Amino acid sequence: MIVSGSKTQALAAELAAVTDQSLAPVEFERFPDGEGMARVGEVDDHAIVVASTVSDEAHVECLQLQDAAREAGAGEITTVLPYMGYARQDRAFEVGEPVSARAVARAISTGTDRVLTVNPHEDAVCEYFTVSAESVDAAGCLADPLPTDLTEPLFLSPDEGAIDLAATVANAYGRGDTDYFEKKRLSGTEVEITPSDAAVGDRDVVLVDDIIATGSTMSESVAVLNERAARAVYVTCVHPLLASNAVLKLSRAGVEAIYGTDTIERSVSEVSVAPAIADAL
Ligand code: R5P
């Protein structure tokens, strides 16, 4: 039985349909002091908690859902984190910083028998859980919403770390080249992009990344590509966090279209990762 968090209701419904399982009744409340409450009705023996931890509140809600499912009688709990928050702080970058990914992974491990997470920033984050944890690669589905008639497509990642994602999308699309830019992060909201010498003139370029957060990485890349006379620039990502003014930044940079999956429910969530999760369950 699927137990959905408040931020993943559409994905949980899709996963229930794909796996032919039922959706547990879940209610969300908020007390006057601001604390949340996730209440789970009946569950069967295996509860699959589906919760993207997109905020601190969503983290607490995930822990509550695990606990409530156990209280409701589940003997086995699998926790699916379509988007795992804090995964990018996977080491202490400066003295005194926490390894936030490890801290939240340990907490989530206490309430579950197994964890699945979709395209975390680094697969190594799975090692921080103290129960069995695997990453699911859903990047192939990002090819689905792209126009079928792209002109000499180039699948480009904004940094070397995402080149495998770009290659996966290119393979799923069925044609096109793959390349990457170099990125230097200057601050939380500023990046410097150094383009490669890939020919982009009069070609359709698809920028591929794991996540669009502030949109700085993608908007800088779109601007570089437009300066170099790309025909059109599409951006696609697994996790369309799109914080603050990210959509505005991308639009001002001249993006043709933005696509993402439903790990985070946004207006650009054009494709579902439910089939990829179902395969891994
Ligand atoms: C980091 O390397 C990730 O792959 C993304 O490129 C990054 O998190 C995107 O962040 P933003 O949208 O804030 O530039």
Boltz pocket constraint, residues with backbone or C-beta under 6 A from the ligand:
constraints:
  - pocket:
      binder: B
      contacts: [[A, 88], [A, 121], [A, 158], [A, 159], [A, 161], [A, 162], [A, 188], [A, 189], [A, 191], [A, 209], [A, 210], [A, 211], [A, 212], [A, 213], [A, 214], [A, 215], [A, 216], [A, 217], [A, 218]]
      max_distance: 6.0
